[in-house]
């Protein structure tokens, strides 16, 4: 091989490597109640999880931080969160407090009579952070409160429930401001809220824009399994990304890995190479967009099954 050809090949390889590194957007994963408590109860389970996730370039865990099966470890045994978060930070990983629970029916928190429960849920995290050593504090908060799970969603109550979500979110953000803490707080938000216009506090705009205005970032539940074209990840994120760019906020693109119908909602059933190809297209499209804050995967157990590393049986 000539030196020219060898040099050209080396340059091409270096350029490809540089492009690959540049394309590696941050990755997070939602870790729900049972998996979070298993990690908090057993450090060895947490270490095994860190090993798997770091191999897959996942740098942030959204770790459940509320009551589950009659226990609330955040309040009753905060040292378990201390140990977990210290261990994650030692590996260069971040930990966000994940709030919201199917078991607790937290979708009801959008109702005026239950709004105080949402604020109290966040306040427990703020109180934990205020008391915890610096190296054991949460790095942020993600709350998953979905009013469309309520039975009332199917009648004429949608605007009322969405205003309830906004009122709840505003109260939670006020609690964060009152605490003096700066950790970012943001919700999981369906991509289709950009198609619902709503008047709230004197302004009429898409619900998605109200939410972006209120919070520090959004985790957009953009559950599609192809990047481009109609009905795709990029098409459904377009308006949220444009608005977040304009107002200086961040968007994390949420992707699904669990079985679901229709099949287009999830990467389940596809191989990992196909997923990475689609994720790469999203990264390439958004690489220079200030709003783009990477991906979050739903959820820990489903993603592990997808990559061939099922959660070990207890």
N, C-alpha and C positions, 0 to 999 in steps of 0.2 A: 504494500500500500504506500502511495506517495505521501510525503509530509503534508502536501497541500490537502490531499483527501483526508488524512488523519486529523489535521488541524480543523478542517471543515466539520468532520464528524464530531470532534470534541466540542466545537462551538455550538453545534446544533444540540448536543446533549445538555450542555450547560444552559442554553436558552430554554430547553424543554423543562429542565429541573427548576429554573427560576420561575417559569410560568406556573409549574405545579405548586411551588411553595406559595406564590402570590395568590393562587386560587383557593388556598385552604382557609375558607371562612370559619369563624368560630362555630362550634357545635355544642349543643346542650341536650339534656334529656329530662323529660318529666319522670319522676320516681314517686309512684303513688303509695297509698297507706301501707299495705302489707310489706312491700319491698323496702320502704324506708324504715319501718319499725324493725324488720329483720336485720338491716345493717346497723341500726342504732343499738340493738340488743346484743349483737355479736361482732366485735371488731374484725374477726377473721372473715366474716361475710362481707364487710365493707371493703377490706383490703382486696379480696378477690374481685369485687365489683370495680374497684379503682383500676386494677390490672386490665380487665377486659375493656373498660371504657377508654383508658388511655391508649390502648392499642388501636382503637378506632377514632382517635383524635377528638374525643369528647372532653371538653375542658370545663363544663359547668353542669352541675346537678341541680335540678329543681326538686329539693328534698321536702317531702311532706312534713308539716310542722303544726299539726293540730291534733285533736283527740281522735283516738281509734280504739275500738273494742274496749271501752271503759277506762282507757289510760290516756293521759296527756303528758308525754315525756318532756315536752318543752317546759312545762310548769313543774311537774313532779320530780323529774330527774334531768335537769338541764346539763349535768355533767356528761351525759351521753351525747348530747349535741356538741358540747365542747370538744370531746374526744374526736368525734367524726369530722367536724369542721377543721380542727387542727390537722388531722391526718390528710384531709383533702388539700388544705393550703400547703402542706409540706410537699405535696406532689405538684404544686402549681395549678391546682384546680380551684374553681370557685363553687360556692354553694348558695343558692337562692332558697328562701323559705317558700314552699309551695302551699297555698291556702285554697280551701274549697274541697268538698268531699261529697261524693254520691251517697255515702253511708249517713252523713249528717244532713243531707238534703239542703245543702247550702244555697241552692238556687232560690230558696225562699228568702234569702237575705236581701233581695231586691225589693221586697214588700216593706212599706214604711214601718210597720210594727216590728219588723225583724232587723232593720238596718243597724241597730246598736250591736247586734251579734257580729256583724261584719267588722265593725270598728273594733270591737273587743278582740276578735280573732287576730287582726293586725296588731293591736296594742300589745298582745302577749309577745309577739315577735320583737316589737320595739323595746319592751321591757327586758326581754332576754338579752338583746344586743347591748342595752345600757348597762347591764350587770356583768356581761361576759368579758373575759380578757380579749384584747384586740385581735389576737390570732384565732379566736374561737367565735367570732361574730359572723353572722350572715352577710353576704355581699350584696344581696338584693332580695326582692319579694316578687313572686308571681302568683296572682290569684285567678282562680278558674271558677267563676260564678256564671252560670248559663241560664238566663231567664227563659229561654226557649224550651227548657225541660219542664216548665210548669204547665199544668193542664190548661190554665187560662190563656196560654199563648195561642191556642187554636181558635179563640174567639176574638172579639174586638178589643181585647185588652193589651195587644202588643205595644202600642205607644205608651200606655201607662207603665207597663213592665220595663220598657227600655228607659223611660225617664227615671224609674226606680233604680235601675242599674247605674245611671249617671249620678243620681243623688247619692247613692251608696258609695260610688267611686270618689265623688267629691269629698264626702265625709272621711273616707279612708285617707285620702291625700292630705286633708286638713290635720288628721291625727299625726301623720308623718311629719308635717311641717311643725306642728306644736312640739314634737319630741326633740326638735333640733338636729335630728339625724339626716343624713344625706343619701342613704342607700336607695337605689332606684326601685321604684314600685310600678308594676304594670300588669295588665290582665292578659289572659288568653281571650282572643276575640275572633269570632267567625268572619271569614272573608266577605260574606254576603251582607254584613251590616253596612257596607258602602252603598247598597242599593235601597236603603230605608232612610228617607228624609224625616227629620224630627225637629220640632221647635223645642228648645230648652234654654232657659234663662235668657230669653229675648233674641236668640239666634236660631235660624232654621238652616240646617245643613245635614249631610249624612251622619248617621249615628257614629260611624267609624271616625269621622273628623272630630266630633265632640269628645270621643274617648281619647284620641291622640292628643287633643288639646289638654285634657285633664291630667294625663299620666306621663310618666317618664319614657315609657316604651310600650309597645304592644307585641305579644307573641301571637302572630296571625295564624289561626288554624286554617291553613291553606291546603286542605287535604285532597290533593290530586297526585297522580303518579307519572305525569309527564310535564316537562318544563315549558314547552312551547306550543303555540297554536291556540285555537279556541278552547275554552274550558280547561285551562292549564294553570300550573303554578304561577307562571309569570303574568298571565292575563288576569288572574284573580287578585294578584298583589299589586297591580299597576296603580290603582288610585290611592291605596294606602301609602305606597312608597312615594308617590309624587307629593302627596300632602305632607308626609313626614319630612321629606327633603326640604319642603318649603318652610316648615315651622321649626325645624331643628330637632326633631325627635327620631327615635330609632324603631326599626321593625325587625323582629326575629321571625323567620319563616318556619312555621310548624308543619311537620310532615308526619304521616301516619304509616305504621308498620304492622298493625294488627288486622286480622280478617275483617272484611266489611263488604257491604253491598250498597251500591254497585262497586264492581272491582276497581273502577277508576279512583276511588277514594284512598287507596292504600297501595304501598309497595309490596304488600304481602303477596306471595306467589311469584314475584319477579326475583331475579338473582341480584347479588350485591353489585356486580359489575354494571348491570342495567341501572340500578339506583344511582351509582356514582356518576354514570354518564349524565343522567338527568340533573343531579345536583351540580355537576360541573357546568352545565348550561346556565343554571340560575346564577352561580357564582360569576361566570363570565359576563352575564348581562348586568349584574349589580356591583361588580368589583369596584367601580369608581363612584358609586352612589353613597353619599354620606349617611343616608338612613339605614343602609343594610347592616344588620348586626348578626348575620349568620343564620343558623338553623337550630330548631329544637325538635326533638324526636319524641313521638308518642307511641308507646311509652317504654320505660326501661325493660320490662319483661318481654314485650313484643319485639322490641329492637334486638334484644339478645337472641331470641329465637330466630329472627331474620338473618343474623350474621352467623348462625350456627353455634352459638354459645348459650344454650338455655340456662336459666337460673337453676342452680343446683337444688335438688330436693332437700328439705330439712331433715 
